[in-house]
């Protein structure tokens, strides 16, 4: 017979891992220096302009 599990502990463990993954994503998204953000913005703008230039009418 399988070992019974505590559903409250399982729910809390799942919430904890979800919180940890969200925290990791936020560290990547918001934990950058001002210069790095500016470079990323310029790269995104350049990619957008290149794509718009290649569109057919």
C-alpha positions as CSV (number, residue, x, y, z in Angstrom):
1,X,0.0,0.0,0.0
2,X,1.2,3.5,-0.8
3,X,2.4,5.8,1.9
4,X,-0.2,8.6,2.7
5,X,0.9,12.1,2.0
6,X,-0.1,15.3,3.8
7,X,-1.9,17.4,1.2
8,X,-1.2,20.7,3.0
9,X,2.6,20.0,2.9
10,X,2.3,19.1,-0.8
11,X,0.4,22.3,-1.6
12,X,2.9,24.4,0.3
13,X,5.8,22.7,-1.4
14,X,4.3,23.3,-4.8
15,X,3.7,27.0,-3.9
16,X,7.2,27.4,-2.7
17,X,8.8,26.0,-5.9
18,X,6.5,28.2,-8.0
19,X,7.6,31.2,-5.9
20,X,11.2,30.3,-6.4
21,X,10.9,30.1,-10.1
22,X,9.1,33.4,-10.3
23,X,11.8,35.0,-8.1
24,X,14.5,33.7,-10.5
25,X,12.6,35.1,-13.5
26,X,12.3,38.5,-11.8
27,X,16.0,38.5,-10.9
28,X,16.7,38.0,-14.6
29,X,14.2,40.6,-15.7
30,X,14.7,43.4,-13.2
31,X,18.2,42.7,-11.8
32,X,20.1,44.3,-14.6
33,X,22.1,47.5,-14.7
34,X,20.9,50.6,-16.5
35,X,23.4,50.1,-19.3
36,X,22.3,46.5,-19.9
37,X,18.7,47.6,-20.1
38,X,19.5,50.3,-22.6
39,X,21.5,47.8,-24.7
40,X,18.7,45.3,-24.7
41,X,16.2,48.0,-25.7
42,X,18.4,49.2,-28.6
43,X,18.8,45.6,-29.8
44,X,15.0,45.0,-29.6
45,X,14.4,48.2,-31.6
46,X,17.0,47.2,-34.2
47,X,15.4,43.8,-34.6
48,X,12.0,45.4,-35.0
49,X,13.3,47.9,-37.6
50,X,15.0,45.1,-39.6
51,X,11.8,43.1,-39.6
52,X,9.7,46.0,-40.7
53,X,12.2,46.7,-43.5
54,X,11.8,43.2,-44.8
55,X,8.0,43.2,-44.8
56,X,6.3,43.0,-48.2
57,X,3.5,45.3,-49.1
